[in-house]
Amino acid sequence: MPGRTTEVRPPTRKELAATLALSLPIREGGWLLKVADDWPATPEEAGAEPDVWSGLVPVRTGLGTPVPAPWAADLPVPPSVHRLTD
């Protein structure tokens, strides 16, 4: 989160050693992601079996109102968090 490192204590060596960042590419047309404006007219056009359910499960991502830890309830929400949720 941009700016957050200036608002918190530095990480310990143990915390850094236990941290992993992972980046995975999303490629259009691959088995992982297919981008389309509409459904194909037939299962055959889609490359699907007509007697097997096909469809999608929508994924929605959004940020809600920040919830402080019980011991931080009286502290103001820091600017880096406000930037995320505004």
Secondary structure as a PSIPRED ss2 file (coil, helix, strand):
# PSIPRED VFORMAT (PSIPRED V4.0)

   1 M C   1.000  0.000  0.000
   2 P C   1.000  0.000  0.000
   3 G C   1.000  0.000  0.000
   4 R H   0.000  1.000  0.000
   5 T H   0.000  1.000  0.000
   6 T H   0.000  1.000  0.000
   7 E C   1.000  0.000  0.000
   8 V C   1.000  0.000  0.000
   9 R C   1.000  0.000  0.000
  10 P C   1.000  0.000  0.000
  11 P C   1.000  0.000  0.000
  12 T C   1.000  0.000  0.000
  13 R H   0.000  1.000  0.000
  14 K H   0.000  1.000  0.000
  15 E H   0.000  1.000  0.000
  16 L H   0.000  1.000  0.000
  17 A H   0.000  1.000  0.000
  18 A C   1.000  0.000  0.000
  19 T C   1.000  0.000  0.000
  20 L C   1.000  0.000  0.000
  21 A C   1.000  0.000  0.000
  22 L C   1.000  0.000  0.000
  23 S C   1.000  0.000  0.000
  24 L C   1.000  0.000  0.000
  25 P C   1.000  0.000  0.000
  26 I C   1.000  0.000  0.000
  27 R C   1.000  0.000  0.000
  28 E C   1.000  0.000  0.000
  29 G C   1.000  0.000  0.000
  30 G C   1.000  0.000  0.000
  31 W C   1.000  0.000  0.000
  32 L C   1.000  0.000  0.000
  33 L C   1.000  0.000  0.000
  34 K C   1.000  0.000  0.000
  35 V C   1.000  0.000  0.000
  36 A C   1.000  0.000  0.000
  37 D C   1.000  0.000  0.000
  38 D C   1.000  0.000  0.000
  39 W C   1.000  0.000  0.000
  40 P C   1.000  0.000  0.000
  41 A C   1.000  0.000  0.000
  42 T C   1.000  0.000  0.000
  43 P H   0.000  1.000  0.000
  44 E H   0.000  1.000  0.000
  45 E H   0.000  1.000  0.000
  46 A H   0.000  1.000  0.000
  47 G C   1.000  0.000  0.000
  48 A C   1.000  0.000  0.000
  49 E C   1.000  0.000  0.000
  50 P C   1.000  0.000  0.000
  51 D C   1.000  0.000  0.000
  52 V C   1.000  0.000  0.000
  53 W C   1.000  0.000  0.000
  54 S C   1.000  0.000  0.000
  55 G C   1.000  0.000  0.000
  56 L C   1.000  0.000  0.000
  57 V C   1.000  0.000  0.000
  58 P C   1.000  0.000  0.000
  59 V C   1.000  0.000  0.000
  60 R C   1.000  0.000  0.000
  61 T C   1.000  0.000  0.000
  62 G C   1.000  0.000  0.000
  63 L C   1.000  0.000  0.000
  64 G C   1.000  0.000  0.000
  65 T C   1.000  0.000  0.000
  66 P C   1.000  0.000  0.000
  67 V C   1.000  0.000  0.000
  68 P C   1.000  0.000  0.000
  69 A C   1.000  0.000  0.000
  70 P H   0.000  1.000  0.000
  71 W H   0.000  1.000  0.000
  72 A H   0.000  1.000  0.000
  73 A C   1.000  0.000  0.000
  74 D C   1.000  0.000  0.000
  75 L C   1.000  0.000  0.000
  76 P C   1.000  0.000  0.000
  77 V C   1.000  0.000  0.000
  78 P C   1.000  0.000  0.000
  79 P H   0.000  1.000  0.000
  80 S H   0.000  1.000  0.000
  81 V H   0.000  1.000  0.000
  82 H H   0.000  1.000  0.000
  83 R H   0.000  1.000  0.000
  84 L H   0.000  1.000  0.000
  85 T H   0.000  1.000  0.000
  86 D C   1.000  0.000  0.000
